[in-house]
Amino acid sequence: TGFDSDNSSGDFSEANHKVPEMLDLDPHESNRTGKHNGETEIQENGIKRHRTSLPAPMFSRSDFSVWSILKKCIGLELSKITMPIVFNEPLSFLQRITEYMEHIYLINKACSHADPLERMQAVAAFAVSAVASQWERTGKPFNPLLGETYELTREDLGFRFISEQVSHHPPISAFYSEGLNKDFIFHGSIYPKLKFWGKSIEAEPRGTITLELLKHNEAYTWTNPTCCVHNVIIGKLWLEQYGVVEIVNHSTGDKCVLNFKPCGLFGKELHRVEGYIQDKHRKKQCVIYGKWTECLWCTDPTTYETYKKSEKRGGEQKKKSVSEDDIKSENDEADDMPEVQDTVQFIPGSKLLWRINCRPPNSSQMYNFTSFAVSLNELEKGMEAILAPTDCRLRPDIRNMENGNMDVASKEKERLEEKQRAARKERAKDEVEWHTRWFHQGTNPYTGTPDWLYSGGYFDRNFSDCPDIY
């Protein structure tokens, strides 16, 4: 979730360190739209076709060690450690948050259901899908500068999104999204607490996520699971999510409890998610199971318990990969699902709630980005004139890294950190308090806990008083 800081140690710079050669990228995959320099192709149906690859493939990290940096920082607060840019991915953390919206069809599905149980199932699937894009994403996003923003409007998906970095120490990112059909509002703030355990780095989630379904006058809240990156000293980096996520429907009293299981000693529980939905009387309505890296299913509690008892008695249950035929028989909307081979043990009679999107064939050469993530930093023609000057797409260090100019990107990153540091000193000298532009501190109306709330007005596009951060 981020290690960068404006407190640079200054003992490592890509500007004076030779970066290994770039990975090969299939030229036919480099830009299927045939458009370059931010131009976007318009399809016959009038919908914009977003880019399918980055301008340049990622650099190899094989010659770099995270431990070579962290061993100098034992006992320090991780948010104040500057990591070499080679460990980054060319996205800001604000853009990483936007990836929550990749599976927005689940929100649309929740809005369309008349049954509150089915709505909760869709919301639970959305909460799990929100962390699915992190699978194999061991590169860290850039820490946003104070006052940095990111906006995204996707008419084809039916939403618009705005986020702002509202605090630097501690780092807090606030976001707000709404349906273009005025059917939902999705908002929250995120400020992870980072811990270094020697062999792993753990990001404990802080902050509440809220989804409001306006048609049903319902509000759901939850907090993300803990994220942990393993093998920071030696070996291949890998990531897991664990912890209990409770999703509360504040209108009906229904609750969904999801247990993201730690992998365990032999990795038997790796990526597994199990849980249940209960009504306000604590009666279980259904059981949910699957993997946050693959898919999510639900079944009734009786069927689930019978299956588990049979399994314990040594009954022969086949661990089969779920085929398209299985999905079609269990889910009427199977045609919209990608073709992915699952490793989840399927319980007959289960209903499919969600499956992960297939990643582009060259994803491993693009920081393991999904197709949605690939499009996030795209700077379309004419966009620069209407974006806020604080938008992530205009950050020179991220833009240069995306284009493969690592030396320039590293120098720009150092320059931006220096500029932020100088601006903070100047404010302290003049006793000027920093004011956020698009969000304000308040109280979450459903949980009663402190939260950052959208102040409104961003899409009026009056950016005259935006800070100069780049």
Residue, then its C-alpha position, 0 to 999 in steps of 0.5 A: t500500500g505504499f512505503d514512499s515518503d518525503n523523508s528520503s534517505g538519499d542513499f539510493s537513486e536509479a539515476n546513478h544505478k544501471v537498471p537491467e534490460m527491459l523485458d521483451l514485449d510482443p509488438h502486436e500486443s503493444n497497442r491493439t487500438g493502433k492509437h498512440n500519444g493518448e489518442t483513443e479509438i472510438q468503436e462503431n457503437g460510439i464507446k471509447r476503446h481503452r488501451t490494452s497495454l502500457p507504452a513500455p514493459m516493466f523492468s526486471r527487479s531480479d537484480f534488486s532486493v527489498w531487504s537491502i533497503l529494509k535492513k537499514c530501516i528496522g525499527l523505523e516507521l515504514s511510511k517514512i521509508t523511501m523505496p527505490i522506484v524500481f519496486n514501484e508500479p506506474l500507478s498512484f495509490l489513488q489509482r489503485i483504489t479506483e480498481y475497486m470499481e473494476h467489477i462494478y457490475l456487481i453493484n448494478k446487480a445488487c441494485s437490480h435485486a428485489d430480495p435483500l438476501e440477493r443484494m447482500q450476496a452481490v455486495a459481498a461479492f463486490a467486497v471480495s472482488a475489490v481486493a482481487s486485482q492485487w493478486e500477484r501485484t507485488g509492485k507498490p503504487f506511488n504514495p500520493l502527494l498531499g493534495e493529489t487527486y484522481e478522477l475517472t468517468r466511465e460512461d460505458l460502466g456507468f460511474r464516475f469517481i474522484s479521490e484526494q490525498v487528504s493527509h500525508h502523515p499519516p497517509i490518508s486517501a479519501f474517495y467518492s464514486e456515484g452511479l451515472n444513473k443516480d442508483f448508488i454512492f460508494h465512498g470511504s477513506i483508507y489509511p493502512k497501518l504498515k508493519f515490518w515483521g522481518k520476512s514480511i510486510e503487513a498492511e493493516p486496513r484502517g478506514t470505513i468503506t460505505l456503499e449506498l443503494l439509493k433505490h432500496n434506501e440501504a447502506y452497507t459498511w465494511t473494512n478491507p482484510t489485512c494485506c501481507v507481502h511475504n519473502v521480502i528478504i529472499g525468495k519470490l515475493w507473494l501476497e496474501q489477504y487475511g482477516v475477518v470482514e464484516i459487511v453490515n446492512h444498516s437498513t435491515g440488520d443483515k450481516c455478512v461475515l467473511n473470513f479471509k483465511p491465512c495460508g497456514l503452514f502447508g498452504k492448504e488455506l491459501h487465498r480461501v474465503e469462507g463466510y455466511i450471511q445472517d439476518k437481524h435475528r442471527k439466523k444463517q441465510c446462506v454460506i459463501y465460499g471460494k477464493w479471492t483470487e478466483c471465484l465466489w459461490c454461495t449455497d444454503p447452510t444445510t447443504y454446506e454442513t451436509y457436504k462438510k460432514s460427508e467430507k470429514r467422514g471420508g466420503e469421496q468428493k471430487k475436487k473438480s475444476v469448474s467448467e463453463d457447463d457447470i457455471k451455465s447450469e448454476n448461473d443464468e448469467a454465465d455468458d458474461m463470465p470469463e473462462v478461468q480454470d478454478t481450483v475451488q472445491f465446488i459444492p453441487g447446487s451452489k450459485l456463482l456470485w463472482r469470477i475474476n476477470c482474465r488478465p491480458p496475455n502480456s500482463s506479467q510484463m505489465y506489472n501484472f495489471t488487469s485490463f482495467a488497471v492498464s487503462l487507469n493512467e491513460l492520458e487521452k487527447g484533450m484530457e489535459a485541458i479539463l483535468a485538475p492540475t493535481d490529477c495523477r495522470l499529470r505526475p511526471d515521475i509516474r508518466n516517465m516510469e510508464n514510458g520506460n524512462m526510469d532514470v528520469a522518473s527517479k529524478e522527478k520523484e526526488r524533485l517532487e518529494e523535495k518540493q513537497r518537503a519545502a512546501r510543508k516547511e513554508r507553511a510551518k514558517d508562515e503558520v498556514e494550515w493545509h486545507t483539503r479541496w474536495f473532502h472534509q473530516g466528518t462522521n460516517p452517518y451509519t457507523g458513527t466513526p470518524d470519516w472523510l466525506y466528499s464536499g462536492g463540486y469537483f465535476d463543476r471543474n473550478f480548479s482555480d485554487c488547486p495547489d501546485i504540487y507537480 
